[in-house]
Amino acid sequence: MEHAGLDGGGPSARAVNFLRFPELEARGLRHAFTLRSAPPLISKDVPRILQEAELPENYAIGEQTHGAGVAVIRGESEGKVIPTVDALVTREKNLSLVIRVADCGPVWIHCGKTGAIALVHSGRRGTEAGVVPAAIRRMREEFGSDPQQMLALLGPCIRPPHYDVDFASQILRQLHGENVGKVVDSGLCTATDLERFYSYRAEHGQTGRHFAMVAL
């Protein structure tokens, strides 16, 4: 396992500030993770967020029920909310996958063999349900993806001692258990840095949401 490099996060001329990861950029993935903003970003802001992040404005976003549901997205999505899923998988170009988080872990996955990507929302309950392994299995079934050719990156999420369940470590164990070739941990804790991140737990539920996104 490796620890992620970071790119960005400081003041920007743009209305939205983003965090990006060199490991994903090295694979040619267009991606971003929104940072704390005033006022907080909400779901209706997604088209503007994608435009400022220079990602395709055709996007899919999951309902996020803290389960293990996975959806394969094909063709035009037009901003549809996909019911009962916490993981999105695609091999379509010019299509953005989007999730919302505020302590739960965003996991980006890319297969170098098939070009398939996944974006997973995995908090305590989703991790216990196995949503990350479910997404990897779906990539294998739909596209013939090879875990050994995959990169998986765990982004900012809440971690001990700020939360007593170390689901971040469990996610990393799950990735290794699926034989993912390269596993990268950002090492970032949302509850530790409230200047940049939202934390549902640290802020007692009165907080905004981050948007994680990726596109080929």
PyMOL commands that place a pseudoatom at each C-alpha (Angstrom):
pseudoatom trace, name=CA, resn=MET, resi=1, chain=A, elem=C, hetatm=0, pos=[0.000, 0.000, 0.000]
pseudoatom trace, name=CA, resn=GLU, resi=2, chain=A, elem=C, hetatm=0, pos=[1.151, 3.516, -0.761]
pseudoatom trace, name=CA, resn=HIS, resi=3, chain=A, elem=C, hetatm=0, pos=[0.247, 6.916, 0.616]
pseudoatom trace, name=CA, resn=ALA, resi=4, chain=A, elem=C, hetatm=0, pos=[-1.195, 9.390, -1.860]
pseudoatom trace, name=CA, resn=GLY, resi=5, chain=A, elem=C, hetatm=0, pos=[0.438, 12.537, -3.063]
pseudoatom trace, name=CA, resn=LEU, resi=6, chain=A, elem=C, hetatm=0, pos=[-1.745, 15.623, -3.117]
pseudoatom trace, name=CA, resn=ASP, resi=7, chain=A, elem=C, hetatm=0, pos=[-2.263, 18.330, -5.668]
pseudoatom trace, name=CA, resn=GLY, resi=8, chain=A, elem=C, hetatm=0, pos=[-4.208, 21.468, -4.881]
pseudoatom trace, name=CA, resn=GLY, resi=9, chain=A, elem=C, hetatm=0, pos=[-6.268, 22.467, -1.893]
pseudoatom trace, name=CA, resn=GLY, resi=10, chain=A, elem=C, hetatm=0, pos=[-5.074, 26.053, -1.562]
pseudoatom trace, name=CA, resn=PRO, resi=11, chain=A, elem=C, hetatm=0, pos=[-6.915, 29.231, -2.516]
pseudoatom trace, name=CA, resn=SER, resi=12, chain=A, elem=C, hetatm=0, pos=[-8.022, 29.362, -6.119]
pseudoatom trace, name=CA, resn=ALA, resi=13, chain=A, elem=C, hetatm=0, pos=[-9.454, 31.948, -8.485]
pseudoatom trace, name=CA, resn=ARG, resi=14, chain=A, elem=C, hetatm=0, pos=[-12.296, 29.522, -9.126]
pseudoatom trace, name=CA, resn=ALA, resi=15, chain=A, elem=C, hetatm=0, pos=[-15.476, 29.512, -7.069]
pseudoatom trace, name=CA, resn=VAL, resi=16, chain=A, elem=C, hetatm=0, pos=[-14.892, 25.879, -6.091]
pseudoatom trace, name=CA, resn=ASN, resi=17, chain=A, elem=C, hetatm=0, pos=[-11.647, 24.495, -4.654]
pseudoatom trace, name=CA, resn=PHE, resi=18, chain=A, elem=C, hetatm=0, pos=[-10.651, 20.929, -5.416]
pseudoatom trace, name=CA, resn=LEU, resi=19, chain=A, elem=C, hetatm=0, pos=[-8.311, 18.244, -4.192]
pseudoatom trace, name=CA, resn=ARG, resi=20, chain=A, elem=C, hetatm=0, pos=[-6.716, 16.034, -6.846]
pseudoatom trace, name=CA, resn=PHE, resi=21, chain=A, elem=C, hetatm=0, pos=[-4.417, 13.037, -6.623]
pseudoatom trace, name=CA, resn=PRO, resi=22, chain=A, elem=C, hetatm=0, pos=[-1.317, 12.570, -8.803]
pseudoatom trace, name=CA, resn=GLU, resi=23, chain=A, elem=C, hetatm=0, pos=[-1.797, 8.783, -8.792]
pseudoatom trace, name=CA, resn=LEU, resi=24, chain=A, elem=C, hetatm=0, pos=[-5.129, 9.174, -10.579]
pseudoatom trace, name=CA, resn=GLU, resi=25, chain=A, elem=C, hetatm=0, pos=[-3.780, 11.854, -12.896]
pseudoatom trace, name=CA, resn=ALA, resi=26, chain=A, elem=C, hetatm=0, pos=[-0.945, 9.509, -13.883]
pseudoatom trace, name=CA, resn=ARG, resi=27, chain=A, elem=C, hetatm=0, pos=[-3.591, 7.119, -15.198]
pseudoatom trace, name=CA, resn=GLY, resi=28, chain=A, elem=C, hetatm=0, pos=[-5.187, 9.865, -17.268]
pseudoatom trace, name=CA, resn=LEU, resi=29, chain=A, elem=C, hetatm=0, pos=[-8.281, 10.056, -15.083]
pseudoatom trace, name=CA, resn=ARG, resi=30, chain=A, elem=C, hetatm=0, pos=[-10.157, 13.322, -14.863]
pseudoatom trace, name=CA, resn=HIS, resi=31, chain=A, elem=C, hetatm=0, pos=[-11.194, 13.588, -11.245]
pseudoatom trace, name=CA, resn=ALA, resi=32, chain=A, elem=C, hetatm=0, pos=[-11.730, 15.968, -8.344]
pseudoatom trace, name=CA, resn=PHE, resi=33, chain=A, elem=C, hetatm=0, pos=[-12.802, 16.143, -4.710]
pseudoatom trace, name=CA, resn=THR, resi=34, chain=A, elem=C, hetatm=0, pos=[-14.473, 19.361, -3.601]
pseudoatom trace, name=CA, resn=LEU, resi=35, chain=A, elem=C, hetatm=0, pos=[-13.172, 21.095, -0.496]
pseudoatom trace, name=CA, resn=ARG, resi=36, chain=A, elem=C, hetatm=0, pos=[-15.114, 22.986, 2.158]
pseudoatom trace, name=CA, resn=SER, resi=37, chain=A, elem=C, hetatm=0, pos=[-16.887, 26.051, 0.795]
pseudoatom trace, name=CA, resn=ALA, resi=38, chain=A, elem=C, hetatm=0, pos=[-19.167, 28.838, 1.948]
pseudoatom trace, name=CA, resn=PRO, resi=39, chain=A, elem=C, hetatm=0, pos=[-22.008, 28.355, 1.408]
pseudoatom trace, name=CA, resn=PRO, resi=40, chain=A, elem=C, hetatm=0, pos=[-21.835, 24.543, 1.241]
pseudoatom trace, name=CA, resn=LEU, resi=41, chain=A, elem=C, hetatm=0, pos=[-22.300, 22.966, -2.164]
pseudoatom trace, name=CA, resn=ILE, resi=42, chain=A, elem=C, hetatm=0, pos=[-25.503, 21.008, -2.730]
pseudoatom trace, name=CA, resn=SER, resi=43, chain=A, elem=C, hetatm=0, pos=[-26.690, 18.507, -5.325]
pseudoatom trace, name=CA, resn=LYS, resi=44, chain=A, elem=C, hetatm=0, pos=[-28.117, 21.139, -7.668]
pseudoatom trace, name=CA, resn=ASP, resi=45, chain=A, elem=C, hetatm=0, pos=[-24.594, 22.605, -7.900]
pseudoatom trace, name=CA, resn=VAL, resi=46, chain=A, elem=C, hetatm=0, pos=[-23.196, 19.444, -9.526]
pseudoatom trace, name=CA, resn=PRO, resi=47, chain=A, elem=C, hetatm=0, pos=[-23.348, 20.758, -13.127]
pseudoatom trace, name=CA, resn=ARG, resi=48, chain=A, elem=C, hetatm=0, pos=[-21.392, 23.874, -12.088]
pseudoatom trace, name=CA, resn=ILE, resi=49, chain=A, elem=C, hetatm=0, pos=[-18.931, 21.805, -10.062]
pseudoatom trace, name=CA, resn=LEU, resi=50, chain=A, elem=C, hetatm=0, pos=[-18.260, 19.536, -13.035]
pseudoatom trace, name=CA, resn=GLN, resi=51, chain=A, elem=C, hetatm=0, pos=[-17.802, 22.517, -15.336]
pseudoatom trace, name=CA, resn=GLU, resi=52, chain=A, elem=C, hetatm=0, pos=[-15.278, 24.159, -13.015]
pseudoatom trace, name=CA, resn=ALA, resi=53, chain=A, elem=C, hetatm=0, pos=[-13.469, 20.853, -12.507]
pseudoatom trace, name=CA, resn=GLU, resi=54, chain=A, elem=C, hetatm=0, pos=[-13.340, 20.438, -16.297]
pseudoatom trace, name=CA, resn=LEU, resi=55, chain=A, elem=C, hetatm=0, pos=[-15.189, 17.133, -16.185]
pseudoatom trace, name=CA, resn=PRO, resi=56, chain=A, elem=C, hetatm=0, pos=[-18.032, 16.045, -18.501]
pseudoatom trace, name=CA, resn=GLU, resi=57, chain=A, elem=C, hetatm=0, pos=[-21.358, 17.585, -17.581]
pseudoatom trace, name=CA, resn=ASN, resi=58, chain=A, elem=C, hetatm=0, pos=[-23.146, 14.333, -18.474]
pseudoatom trace, name=CA, resn=TYR, resi=59, chain=A, elem=C, hetatm=0, pos=[-23.125, 12.582, -15.117]
pseudoatom trace, name=CA, resn=ALA, resi=60, chain=A, elem=C, hetatm=0, pos=[-24.617, 9.873, -12.913]
pseudoatom trace, name=CA, resn=ILE, resi=61, chain=A, elem=C, hetatm=0, pos=[-24.947, 10.051, -9.136]
pseudoatom trace, name=CA, resn=GLY, resi=62, chain=A, elem=C, hetatm=0, pos=[-25.974, 7.305, -6.726]
pseudoatom trace, name=CA, resn=GLU, resi=63, chain=A, elem=C, hetatm=0, pos=[-28.777, 7.530, -4.173]
pseudoatom trace, name=CA, resn=GLN, resi=64, chain=A, elem=C, hetatm=0, pos=[-26.358, 6.202, -1.509]
pseudoatom trace, name=CA, resn=THR, resi=65, chain=A, elem=C, hetatm=0, pos=[-28.264, 4.014, 0.930]
pseudoatom trace, name=CA, resn=HIS, resi=66, chain=A, elem=C, hetatm=0, pos=[-25.164, 2.776, 2.813]
pseudoatom trace, name=CA, resn=GLY, resi=67, chain=A, elem=C, hetatm=0, pos=[-25.452, -0.650, 1.209]
pseudoatom trace, name=CA, resn=ALA, resi=68, chain=A, elem=C, hetatm=0, pos=[-23.602, -2.714, -1.370]
pseudoatom trace, name=CA, resn=GLY, resi=69, chain=A, elem=C, hetatm=0, pos=[-25.584, -1.768, -4.466]
pseudoatom trace, name=CA, resn=VAL, resi=70, chain=A, elem=C, hetatm=0, pos=[-23.573, -1.286, -7.670]
pseudoatom trace, name=CA, resn=ALA, resi=71, chain=A, elem=C, hetatm=0, pos=[-24.804, 0.209, -10.955]
pseudoatom trace, name=CA, resn=VAL, resi=72, chain=A, elem=C, hetatm=0, pos=[-23.136, -0.038, -14.356]
pseudoatom trace, name=CA, resn=ILE, resi=73, chain=A, elem=C, hetatm=0, pos=[-23.678, 3.209, -16.254]
pseudoatom trace, name=CA, resn=ARG, resi=74, chain=A, elem=C, hetatm=0, pos=[-23.864, 3.114, -20.042]
pseudoatom trace, name=CA, resn=GLY, resi=75, chain=A, elem=C, hetatm=0, pos=[-24.432, 5.978, -22.465]
pseudoatom trace, name=CA, resn=GLU, resi=76, chain=A, elem=C, hetatm=0, pos=[-26.167, 9.233, -21.617]
pseudoatom trace, name=CA, resn=SER, resi=77, chain=A, elem=C, hetatm=0, pos=[-27.135, 9.597, -17.968]
pseudoatom trace, name=CA, resn=GLU, resi=78, chain=A, elem=C, hetatm=0, pos=[-28.283, 13.246, -17.906]
pseudoatom trace, name=CA, resn=GLY, resi=79, chain=A, elem=C, hetatm=0, pos=[-27.756, 13.712, -14.190]
pseudoatom trace, name=CA, resn=LYS, resi=80, chain=A, elem=C, hetatm=0, pos=[-29.940, 10.823, -13.135]
pseudoatom trace, name=CA, resn=VAL, resi=81, chain=A, elem=C, hetatm=0, pos=[-29.925, 9.704, -9.514]
pseudoatom trace, name=CA, resn=ILE, resi=82, chain=A, elem=C, hetatm=0, pos=[-29.462, 5.931, -9.591]
pseudoatom trace, name=CA, resn=PRO, resi=83, chain=A, elem=C, hetatm=0, pos=[-31.660, 4.371, -6.856]
pseudoatom trace, name=CA, resn=THR, resi=84, chain=A, elem=C, hetatm=0, pos=[-30.287, 2.169, -4.054]
pseudoatom trace, name=CA, resn=VAL, resi=85, chain=A, elem=C, hetatm=0, pos=[-26.646, 2.197, -5.157]
pseudoatom trace, name=CA, resn=ASP, resi=86, chain=A, elem=C, hetatm=0, pos=[-23.449, 3.291, -3.435]
pseudoatom trace, name=CA, resn=ALA, resi=87, chain=A, elem=C, hetatm=0, pos=[-21.059, 2.373, -6.257]
pseudoatom trace, name=CA, resn=LEU, resi=88, chain=A, elem=C, hetatm=0, pos=[-21.004, 3.420, -9.898]
pseudoatom trace, name=CA, resn=VAL, resi=89, chain=A, elem=C, hetatm=0, pos=[-19.074, 1.604, -12.635]
pseudoatom trace, name=CA, resn=THR, resi=90, chain=A, elem=C, hetatm=0, pos=[-18.552, 2.553, -16.276]
pseudoatom trace, name=CA, resn=ARG, resi=91, chain=A, elem=C, hetatm=0, pos=[-16.316, 2.292, -19.297]
pseudoatom trace, name=CA, resn=GLU, resi=92, chain=A, elem=C, hetatm=0, pos=[-18.032, 5.128, -21.150]
pseudoatom trace, name=CA, resn=LYS, resi=93, chain=A, elem=C, hetatm=0, pos=[-16.005, 8.147, -22.130]
pseudoatom trace, name=CA, resn=ASN, resi=94, chain=A, elem=C, hetatm=0, pos=[-17.273, 11.671, -21.416]
pseudoatom trace, name=CA, resn=LEU, resi=95, chain=A, elem=C, hetatm=0, pos=[-19.417, 10.495, -18.519]
pseudoatom trace, name=CA, resn=SER, resi=96, chain=A, elem=C, hetatm=0, pos=[-18.804, 11.661, -14.949]
pseudoatom trace, name=CA, resn=LEU, resi=97, chain=A, elem=C, hetatm=0, pos=[-19.467, 9.464, -11.938]
pseudoatom trace, name=CA, resn=VAL, resi=98, chain=A, elem=C, hetatm=0, pos=[-20.338, 11.466, -8.799]
pseudoatom trace, name=CA, resn=ILE, resi=99, chain=A, elem=C, hetatm=0, pos=[-20.794, 10.638, -5.104]
pseudoatom trace, name=CA, resn=ARG, resi=100, chain=A, elem=C, hetatm=0, pos=[-21.348, 12.725, -1.931]
pseudoatom trace, name=CA, resn=VAL, resi=101, chain=A, elem=C, hetatm=0, pos=[-19.429, 12.234, 1.318]
pseudoatom trace, name=CA, resn=ALA, resi=102, chain=A, elem=C, hetatm=0, pos=[-18.908, 13.903, 4.705]
pseudoatom trace, name=CA, resn=ASP, resi=103, chain=A, elem=C, hetatm=0, pos=[-16.928, 11.273, 6.682]
pseudoatom trace, name=CA, resn=CYS, resi=104, chain=A, elem=C, hetatm=0, pos=[-17.610, 8.190, 4.547]
pseudoatom trace, name=CA, resn=GLY, resi=105, chain=A, elem=C, hetatm=0, pos=[-14.794, 7.026, 2.319]
pseudoatom trace, name=CA, resn=PRO, resi=106, chain=A, elem=C, hetatm=0, pos=[-14.657, 7.838, -1.404]
pseudoatom trace, name=CA, resn=VAL, resi=107, chain=A, elem=C, hetatm=0, pos=[-12.846, 5.099, -3.324]
pseudoatom trace, name=CA, resn=TRP, resi=108, chain=A, elem=C, hetatm=0, pos=[-11.666, 5.607, -6.897]
pseudoatom trace, name=CA, resn=ILE, resi=109, chain=A, elem=C, hetatm=0, pos=[-10.876, 2.433, -8.878]
pseudoatom trace, name=CA, resn=HIS, resi=110, chain=A, elem=C, hetatm=0, pos=[-9.369, 2.137, -12.370]
pseudoatom trace, name=CA, resn=CYS, resi=111, chain=A, elem=C, hetatm=0, pos=[-8.459, -0.951, -14.382]
pseudoatom trace, name=CA, resn=GLY, resi=112, chain=A, elem=C, hetatm=0, pos=[-5.521, -0.423, -16.709]
pseudoatom trace, name=CA, resn=LYS, resi=113, chain=A, elem=C, hetatm=0, pos=[-6.434, -3.521, -18.730]
pseudoatom trace, name=CA, resn=THR, resi=114, chain=A, elem=C, hetatm=0, pos=[-10.003, -2.605, -19.660]
pseudoatom trace, name=CA, resn=GLY, resi=115, chain=A, elem=C, hetatm=0, pos=[-10.184, 1.118, -18.913]
pseudoatom trace, name=CA, resn=ALA, resi=116, chain=A, elem=C, hetatm=0, pos=[-13.160, 0.584, -16.605]
pseudoatom trace, name=CA, resn=ILE, resi=117, chain=A, elem=C, hetatm=0, pos=[-13.586, 2.918, -13.635]
pseudoatom trace, name=CA, resn=ALA, resi=118, chain=A, elem=C, hetatm=0, pos=[-15.588, 2.815, -10.425]
pseudoatom trace, name=CA, resn=LEU, resi=119, chain=A, elem=C, hetatm=0, pos=[-16.424, 5.384, -7.778]
pseudoatom trace, name=CA, resn=VAL, resi=120, chain=A, elem=C, hetatm=0, pos=[-17.552, 3.989, -4.444]
pseudoatom trace, name=CA, resn=HIS, resi=121, chain=A, elem=C, hetatm=0, pos=[-19.184, 5.517, -1.353]
pseudoatom trace, name=CA, resn=SER, resi=122, chain=A, elem=C, hetatm=0, pos=[-18.097, 3.338, 1.580]
pseudoatom trace, name=CA, resn=GLY, resi=123, chain=A, elem=C, hetatm=0, pos=[-18.779, 4.351, 5.165]
pseudoatom trace, name=CA, resn=ARG, resi=124, chain=A, elem=C, hetatm=0, pos=[-19.094, 2.076, 8.178]
pseudoatom trace, name=CA, resn=ARG, resi=125, chain=A, elem=C, hetatm=0, pos=[-22.254, 0.314, 7.010]
pseudoatom trace, name=CA, resn=GLY, resi=126, chain=A, elem=C, hetatm=0, pos=[-21.257, 0.152, 3.358]
pseudoatom trace, name=CA, resn=THR, resi=127, chain=A, elem=C, hetatm=0, pos=[-17.882, -1.255, 4.295]
pseudoatom trace, name=CA, resn=GLU, resi=128, chain=A, elem=C, hetatm=0, pos=[-19.522, -3.903, 6.477]
pseudoatom trace, name=CA, resn=ALA, resi=129, chain=A, elem=C, hetatm=0, pos=[-21.836, -4.725, 3.551]
pseudoatom trace, name=CA, resn=GLY, resi=130, chain=A, elem=C, hetatm=0, pos=[-18.832, -5.098, 1.233]
pseudoatom trace, name=CA, resn=VAL, resi=131, chain=A, elem=C, hetatm=0, pos=[-19.594, -2.412, -1.332]
pseudoatom trace, name=CA, resn=VAL, resi=132, chain=A, elem=C, hetatm=0, pos=[-15.950, -2.064, -2.447]
pseudoatom trace, name=CA, resn=PRO, resi=133, chain=A, elem=C, hetatm=0, pos=[-15.497, -5.792, -3.202]
pseudoatom trace, name=CA, resn=ALA, resi=134, chain=A, elem=C, hetatm=0, pos=[-18.923, -5.740, -4.890]
pseudoatom trace, name=CA, resn=ALA, resi=135, chain=A, elem=C, hetatm=0, pos=[-17.782, -2.953, -7.223]
pseudoatom trace, name=CA, resn=ILE, resi=136, chain=A, elem=C, hetatm=0, pos=[-14.603, -4.838, -8.115]
pseudoatom trace, name=CA, resn=ARG, resi=137, chain=A, elem=C, hetatm=0, pos=[-16.554, -8.021, -8.829]
pseudoatom trace, name=CA, resn=ARG, resi=138, chain=A, elem=C, hetatm=0, pos=[-18.939, -6.071, -11.048]
pseudoatom trace, name=CA, resn=MET, resi=139, chain=A, elem=C, hetatm=0, pos=[-16.000, -4.640, -13.015]
pseudoatom trace, name=CA, resn=ARG, resi=140, chain=A, elem=C, hetatm=0, pos=[-14.729, -8.179, -13.532]
pseudoatom trace, name=CA, resn=GLU, resi=141, chain=A, elem=C, hetatm=0, pos=[-18.128, -9.530, -14.587]
pseudoatom trace, name=CA, resn=GLU, resi=142, chain=A, elem=C, hetatm=0, pos=[-19.097, -6.687, -16.923]
pseudoatom trace, name=CA, resn=PHE, resi=143, chain=A, elem=C, hetatm=0, pos=[-15.771, -5.820, -18.514]
pseudoatom trace, name=CA, resn=GLY, resi=144, chain=A, elem=C, hetatm=0, pos=[-13.324, -8.605, -17.740]
pseudoatom trace, name=CA, resn=SER, resi=145, chain=A, elem=C, hetatm=0, pos=[-11.282, -6.287, -15.543]
pseudoatom trace, name=CA, resn=ASP, resi=146, chain=A, elem=C, hetatm=0, pos=[-8.208, -7.729, -13.835]
pseudoatom trace, name=CA, resn=PRO, resi=147, chain=A, elem=C, hetatm=0, pos=[-7.699, -6.687, -10.189]
pseudoatom trace, name=CA, resn=GLN, resi=148, chain=A, elem=C, hetatm=0, pos=[-3.942, -6.989, -10.643]
pseudoatom trace, name=CA, resn=GLN, resi=149, chain=A, elem=C, hetatm=0, pos=[-4.195, -4.195, -13.226]
pseudoatom trace, name=CA, resn=MET, resi=150, chain=A, elem=C, hetatm=0, pos=[-6.270, -1.988, -10.936]
pseudoatom trace, name=CA, resn=LEU, resi=151, chain=A, elem=C, hetatm=0, pos=[-5.383, 1.132, -9.000]
pseudoatom trace, name=CA, resn=ALA, resi=152, chain=A, elem=C, hetatm=0, pos=[-7.603, 1.906, -6.006]
pseudoatom trace, name=CA, resn=LEU, resi=153, chain=A, elem=C, hetatm=0, pos=[-7.334, 5.127, -4.013]
pseudoatom trace, name=CA, resn=LEU, resi=154, chain=A, elem=C, hetatm=0, pos=[-9.064, 5.841, -0.701]
pseudoatom trace, name=CA, resn=GLY, resi=155, chain=A, elem=C, hetatm=0, pos=[-9.762, 9.534, -0.246]
pseudoatom trace, name=CA, resn=PRO, resi=156, chain=A, elem=C, hetatm=0, pos=[-10.488, 11.688, 2.825]
pseudoatom trace, name=CA, resn=CYS, resi=157, chain=A, elem=C, hetatm=0, pos=[-12.701, 10.039, 5.451]
pseudoatom trace, name=CA, resn=ILE, resi=158, chain=A, elem=C, hetatm=0, pos=[-13.089, 9.960, 9.215]
pseudoatom trace, name=CA, resn=ARG, resi=159, chain=A, elem=C, hetatm=0, pos=[-10.540, 7.845, 11.064]
pseudoatom trace, name=CA, resn=PRO, resi=160, chain=A, elem=C, hetatm=0, pos=[-9.591, 6.932, 14.645]
pseudoatom trace, name=CA, resn=PRO, resi=161, chain=A, elem=C, hetatm=0, pos=[-9.363, 8.475, 17.184]
pseudoatom trace, name=CA, resn=HIS, resi=162, chain=A, elem=C, hetatm=0, pos=[-12.213, 10.650, 15.899]
pseudoatom trace, name=CA, resn=TYR, resi=163, chain=A, elem=C, hetatm=0, pos=[-14.350, 7.588, 15.145]
pseudoatom trace, name=CA, resn=ASP, resi=164, chain=A, elem=C, hetatm=0, pos=[-14.181, 4.302, 16.999]
pseudoatom trace, name=CA, resn=VAL, resi=165, chain=A, elem=C, hetatm=0, pos=[-14.766, 2.136, 13.909]
pseudoatom trace, name=CA, resn=ASP, resi=166, chain=A, elem=C, hetatm=0, pos=[-11.683, 2.021, 11.697]
pseudoatom trace, name=CA, resn=PHE, resi=167, chain=A, elem=C, hetatm=0, pos=[-13.559, 1.350, 8.472]
pseudoatom trace, name=CA, resn=ALA, resi=168, chain=A, elem=C, hetatm=0, pos=[-10.765, 2.994, 6.458]
pseudoatom trace, name=CA, resn=SER, resi=169, chain=A, elem=C, hetatm=0, pos=[-8.393, 0.192, 7.433]
pseudoatom trace, name=CA, resn=GLN, resi=170, chain=A, elem=C, hetatm=0, pos=[-11.114, -2.324, 6.642]
pseudoatom trace, name=CA, resn=ILE, resi=171, chain=A, elem=C, hetatm=0, pos=[-11.527, -0.855, 3.149]
pseudoatom trace, name=CA, resn=LEU, resi=172, chain=A, elem=C, hetatm=0, pos=[-7.800, -1.192, 2.563]
pseudoatom trace, name=CA, resn=ARG, resi=173, chain=A, elem=C, hetatm=0, pos=[-7.907, -4.809, 3.740]
pseudoatom trace, name=CA, resn=GLN, resi=174, chain=A, elem=C, hetatm=0, pos=[-10.799, -5.486, 1.377]
pseudoatom trace, name=CA, resn=LEU, resi=175, chain=A, elem=C, hetatm=0, pos=[-8.864, -4.047, -1.549]
pseudoatom trace, name=CA, resn=HIS, resi=176, chain=A, elem=C, hetatm=0, pos=[-5.862, -6.217, -0.766]
pseudoatom trace, name=CA, resn=GLY, resi=177, chain=A, elem=C, hetatm=0, pos=[-8.205, -9.174, -0.312]
pseudoatom trace, name=CA, resn=GLU, resi=178, chain=A, elem=C, hetatm=0, pos=[-9.470, -8.632, -3.866]
pseudoatom trace, name=CA, resn=ASN, resi=179, chain=A, elem=C, hetatm=0, pos=[-5.842, -8.703, -5.084]
pseudoatom trace, name=CA, resn=VAL, resi=180, chain=A, elem=C, hetatm=0, pos=[-5.894, -5.098, -6.312]
pseudoatom trace, name=CA, resn=GLY, resi=181, chain=A, elem=C, hetatm=0, pos=[-2.501, -4.414, -7.860]
pseudoatom trace, name=CA, resn=LYS, resi=182, chain=A, elem=C, hetatm=0, pos=[-1.941, -0.923, -6.449]
pseudoatom trace, name=CA, resn=VAL, resi=183, chain=A, elem=C, hetatm=0, pos=[-3.688, 0.358, -3.328]
pseudoatom trace, name=CA, resn=VAL, resi=184, chain=A, elem=C, hetatm=0, pos=[-3.166, 3.982, -2.314]
pseudoatom trace, name=CA, resn=ASP, resi=185, chain=A, elem=C, hetatm=0, pos=[-4.384, 5.632, 0.890]
pseudoatom trace, name=CA, resn=SER, resi=186, chain=A, elem=C, hetatm=0, pos=[-4.687, 9.420, 0.976]
pseudoatom trace, name=CA, resn=GLY, resi=187, chain=A, elem=C, hetatm=0, pos=[-4.223, 9.215, 4.752]
pseudoatom trace, name=CA, resn=LEU, resi=188, chain=A, elem=C, hetatm=0, pos=[-6.541, 12.198, 5.170]
pseudoatom trace, name=CA, resn=CYS, resi=189, chain=A, elem=C, hetatm=0, pos=[-9.023, 12.422, 8.054]
pseudoatom trace, name=CA, resn=THR, resi=190, chain=A, elem=C, hetatm=0, pos=[-12.062, 14.664, 7.609]
pseudoatom trace, name=CA, resn=ALA, resi=191, chain=A, elem=C, hetatm=0, pos=[-12.463, 15.280, 11.349]
pseudoatom trace, name=CA, resn=THR, resi=192, chain=A, elem=C, hetatm=0, pos=[-8.839, 16.387, 11.751]
pseudoatom trace, name=CA, resn=ASP, resi=193, chain=A, elem=C, hetatm=0, pos=[-8.898, 19.287, 9.285]
pseudoatom trace, name=CA, resn=LEU, resi=194, chain=A, elem=C, hetatm=0, pos=[-12.192, 21.179, 9.487]
pseudoatom trace, name=CA, resn=GLU, resi=195, chain=A, elem=C, hetatm=0, pos=[-10.726, 24.102, 7.563]
pseudoatom trace, name=CA, resn=ARG, resi=196, chain=A, elem=C, hetatm=0, pos=[-10.703, 21.973, 4.415]
pseudoatom trace, name=CA, resn=PHE, resi=197, chain=A, elem=C, hetatm=0, pos=[-13.134, 19.154, 5.148]
pseudoatom trace, name=CA, resn=TYR, resi=198, chain=A, elem=C, hetatm=0, pos=[-16.656, 18.550, 6.404]
pseudoatom trace, name=CA, resn=SER, resi=199, chain=A, elem=C, hetatm=0, pos=[-17.192, 15.983, 9.155]
pseudoatom trace, name=CA, resn=TYR, resi=200, chain=A, elem=C, hetatm=0, pos=[-20.711, 14.808, 9.911]
pseudoatom trace, name=CA, resn=ARG, resi=201, chain=A, elem=C, hetatm=0, pos=[-19.590, 13.381, 13.246]
pseudoatom trace, name=CA, resn=ALA, resi=202, chain=A, elem=C, hetatm=0, pos=[-17.318, 16.197, 14.407]
pseudoatom trace, name=CA, resn=GLU, resi=203, chain=A, elem=C, hetatm=0, pos=[-19.929, 18.807, 13.450]
pseudoatom trace, name=CA, resn=HIS, resi=204, chain=A, elem=C, hetatm=0, pos=[-22.844, 16.859, 14.957]
pseudoatom trace, name=CA, resn=GLY, resi=205, chain=A, elem=C, hetatm=0, pos=[-24.668, 16.442, 11.663]
pseudoatom trace, name=CA, resn=GLN, resi=206, chain=A, elem=C, hetatm=0, pos=[-24.757, 20.170, 10.894]
pseudoatom trace, name=CA, resn=THR, resi=207, chain=A, elem=C, hetatm=0, pos=[-22.442, 20.170, 7.922]
pseudoatom trace, name=CA, resn=GLY, resi=208, chain=A, elem=C, hetatm=0, pos=[-22.118, 20.202, 4.158]
pseudoatom trace, name=CA, resn=ARG, resi=209, chain=A, elem=C, hetatm=0, pos=[-21.055, 17.495, 1.741]
pseudoatom trace, name=CA, resn=HIS, resi=210, chain=A, elem=C, hetatm=0, pos=[-18.042, 16.888, -0.450]
pseudoatom trace, name=CA, resn=PHE, resi=211, chain=A, elem=C, hetatm=0, pos=[-18.496, 15.752, -4.028]
pseudoatom trace, name=CA, resn=ALA, resi=212, chain=A, elem=C, hetatm=0, pos=[-16.086, 13.177, -5.430]
pseudoatom trace, name=CA, resn=MET, resi=213, chain=A, elem=C, hetatm=0, pos=[-16.052, 12.654, -9.185]
pseudoatom trace, name=CA, resn=VAL, resi=214, chain=A, elem=C, hetatm=0, pos=[-14.221, 10.845, -11.953]
pseudoatom trace, name=CA, resn=ALA, resi=215, chain=A, elem=C, hetatm=0, pos=[-14.391, 10.473, -15.728]
pseudoatom trace, name=CA, resn=LEU, resi=216, chain=A, elem=C, hetatm=0, pos=[-12.417, 8.830, -18.496]
for i in range(1, 216): cmd.bond("trace and resi %d" % i, "trace and resi %d" % (i + 1))
show_as sticks, trace
zoom trace
